């Protein structure tokens, strides 16, 4: 049987691609604007990634599957949800790439509000014009073997018939399952910013599963007036991860305790880069390229690998069942 091939737009460090490789696919090309992310991709997935913009890249090979994770900032509830964000229009480049590479199936990953946007509707209409049937899934990463709560939308445009939505796993994996595994003592990814001053004093006051509310009770003098004004909102900041449950959604700023529930369950520090990668389902053999914050961005921006693998295993099954190749359909 001919091996299924894929191209990855907006590839980042390659977590989406890693799921495709786990599903039995082979990468032909990956493109992203971040040189650090591309270096990470080439080191861990395969030496096929190049630095560039999807808007002016032309040497796109034929491939069976096209992956795309266009920027989500304009659609995310964690951002401004700005319909005028110029990055939103990048989603409209995906059908053009699909036509050039003659993809059998296109998978577009984004935040849950994306399929309700005007840009999604325009993209879907273009897919339909090209002969694709379009379906949307909203999946929770924790249901597919990721030790993290992270809901994502997947738009699946197919020319090989219906792609069946993947079935959730039987049991969720807790954050503790991921964080308690031994880390090699010389792992360069097992690093975190050392807390000092007020930050260190605050962290030391947070009990297991606690958060900023515990700091406010124990040491009001360490708390800015804004904390009292916010009240019951943003209670996860300066919070410890509950090791018995999947972690909260991992953002690019997971090494900053003021941005979410990112404190280690028992130690007085934030997550290490390795621990953040584990919460995204990234194998410990991966090494990321760049300084700590660019690495944290690569991790936080990625598709959880187990979720990606579940989605692309379903895509692989549909392609295999149809017995199709991009060359056959193009002919």
BELFEN-V751832 format. One record per residue. N is the residue number from 1. PSI is psi as a letter, one per 40 degrees, with the letter a starting at -180 (* if undefined). NEAR is the number of other C-alpha atoms within 10 Angstrom. Layout:
{{N | PSI | NEAR} {N | PSI | NEAR}}
//
This chain:
{{1 | h | 5} {2 | h | 8} {3 | h | 11} {4 | h | 21} {5 | i | 21} {6 | i | 27} {7 | i | 28} {8 | h | 24} {9 | i | 24} {10 | f | 21} {11 | d | 28} {12 | a | 29} {13 | e | 32} {14 | e | 30} {15 | d | 28} {16 | d | 26} {17 | d | 31} {18 | d | 26} {19 | d | 25} {20 | d | 29} {21 | d | 22} {22 | d | 16} {23 | e | 20} {24 | e | 15} {25 | i | 20} {26 | h | 21} {27 | i | 22} {28 | d | 17} {29 | i | 22} {30 | i | 31} {31 | h | 26} {32 | i | 22} {33 | e | 15} {34 | h | 19} {35 | d | 18} {36 | d | 19} {37 | d | 27} {38 | d | 27} {39 | d | 20} {40 | d | 24} {41 | d | 29} {42 | d | 16} {43 | d | 18} {44 | d | 18} {45 | d | 20} {46 | i | 18} {47 | f | 16} {48 | e | 15} {49 | i | 28} {50 | i | 19} {51 | h | 17} {52 | i | 17} {53 | h | 15} {54 | e | 18} {55 | d | 12} {56 | f | 7} {57 | h | 11} {58 | d | 10} {59 | g | 9} {60 | h | 16} {61 | i | 15} {62 | i | 22} {63 | i | 24} {64 | d | 26} {65 | h | 29} {66 | h | 27} {67 | i | 25} {68 | h | 25} {69 | g | 23} {70 | i | 22} {71 | h | 19} {72 | e | 23} {73 | d | 18} {74 | e | 22} {75 | d | 24} {76 | i | 16} {77 | e | 13} {78 | e | 11} {79 | a | 10} {80 | e | 11} {81 | f | 15} {82 | h | 14} {83 | e | 15} {84 | e | 9} {85 | h | 13} {86 | d | 10} {87 | d | 15} {88 | d | 21} {89 | e | 18} {90 | d | 17} {91 | d | 21} {92 | e | 19} {93 | e | 15} {94 | d | 23} {95 | d | 23} {96 | d | 16} {97 | d | 23} {98 | d | 24} {99 | d | 15} {100 | d | 14} {101 | e | 22} {102 | f | 24} {103 | h | 29} {104 | d | 28} {105 | h | 28} {106 | h | 29} {107 | h | 24} {108 | h | 19} {109 | i | 24} {110 | a | 24} {111 | i | 22} {112 | d | 19} {113 | e | 17} {114 | d | 23} {115 | e | 20} {116 | e | 10} {117 | i | 14} {118 | d | 13} {119 | d | 18} {120 | d | 18} {121 | d | 14} {122 | d | 13} {123 | d | 20} {124 | d | 22} {125 | d | 14} {126 | d | 16} {127 | d | 23} {128 | d | 15} {129 | d | 11} {130 | e | 14} {131 | e | 12} {132 | i | 22} {133 | h | 18} {134 | h | 19} {135 | i | 16} {136 | i | 16} {137 | i | 16} {138 | h | 17} {139 | i | 20} {140 | h | 17} {141 | d | 27} {142 | d | 24} {143 | e | 22} {144 | f | 25} {145 | e | 24} {146 | h | 26} {147 | f | 29} {148 | i | 27} {149 | h | 20} {150 | h | 21} {151 | h | 15} {152 | i | 19} {153 | i | 19} {154 | h | 23} {155 | h | 20} {156 | h | 24} {157 | h | 27} {158 | i | 24} {159 | e | 24} {160 | f | 20} {161 | a | 15} {162 | h | 16} {163 | h | 22} {164 | h | 13} {165 | h | 16} {166 | i | 17} {167 | h | 12} {168 | i | 16} {169 | i | 12} {170 | d | 8} {171 | i | 10} {172 | i | 18} {173 | h | 21} {174 | i | 21} {175 | d | 24} {176 | d | 19} {177 | d | 15} {178 | d | 22} {179 | d | 20} {180 | e | 11} {181 | i | 10} {182 | h | 7} {183 | h | 13} {184 | h | 10} {185 | d | 7} {186 | e | 7} {187 | h | 12} {188 | e | 11} {189 | e | 21} {190 | g | 16} {191 | i | 15} {192 | i | 16} {193 | h | 13} {194 | h | 10} {195 | i | 16} {196 | i | 10} {197 | b | 7} {198 | d | 11} {199 | d | 16} {200 | d | 13} {201 | d | 15} {202 | d | 23} {203 | d | 25} {204 | d | 13} {205 | e | 18} {206 | h | 23} {207 | i | 15} {208 | h | 16} {209 | e | 17} {210 | a | 22} {211 | a | 26} {212 | d | 24} {213 | d | 21} {214 | d | 16} {215 | d | 22} {216 | d | 18} {217 | d | 11} {218 | d | 13} {219 | g | 13} {220 | d | 14} {221 | e | 10} {222 | e | 13} {223 | h | 16} {224 | i | 10} {225 | d | 10} {226 | d | 8} {227 | d | 16} {228 | d | 13} {229 | d | 9} {230 | d | 10} {231 | b | 10} {232 | e | 10} {233 | i | 10} {234 | f | 15} {235 | e | 16} {236 | e | 21} {237 | i | 19} {238 | f | 26} {239 | i | 28} {240 | i | 29} {241 | h | 26} {242 | h | 21} {243 | e | 21} {244 | e | 13} {245 | i | 17} {246 | i | 25} {247 | i | 24} {248 | i | 18} {249 | h | 19} {250 | h | 24} {251 | i | 20} {252 | d | 19} {253 | f | 16} {254 | e | 24} {255 | e | 24} {256 | h | 21} {257 | e | 25} {258 | e | 17} {259 | e | 16} {260 | a | 23} {261 | g | 29} {262 | e | 30} {263 | i | 29} {264 | i | 23} {265 | d | 25} {266 | d | 14} {267 | i | 12} {268 | g | 19} {269 | i | 22} {270 | i | 27} {271 | i | 26} {272 | i | 22} {273 | d | 22} {274 | d | 25} {275 | d | 24} {276 | d | 25} {277 | d | 29} {278 | d | 23} {279 | e | 28} {280 | e | 28} {281 | e | 23} {282 | h | 23} {283 | i | 13} {284 | e | 14} {285 | e | 8} {286 | h | 15} {287 | h | 18} {288 | i | 26} {289 | h | 19} {290 | i | 15} {291 | i | 9} {292 | d | 17} {293 | d | 14} {294 | d | 16} {295 | d | 22} {296 | d | 23} {297 | d | 17} {298 | d | 25} {299 | d | 30} {300 | d | 20} {301 | e | 19} {302 | i | 23} {303 | h | 28} {304 | h | 30} {305 | d | 29} {306 | d | 25} {307 | d | 27} {308 | d | 25} {309 | d | 25} {310 | d | 23} {311 | d | 26} {312 | d | 26} {313 | d | 20} {314 | d | 17} {315 | d | 27} {316 | d | 21} {317 | d | 14} {318 | d | 21} {319 | d | 24} {320 | d | 16} {321 | d | 11} {322 | e | 13} {323 | f | 12} {324 | i | 17} {325 | i | 21} {326 | d | 20} {327 | d | 14} {328 | d | 10} {329 | d | 13} {330 | d | 12} {331 | * | 5}}
//
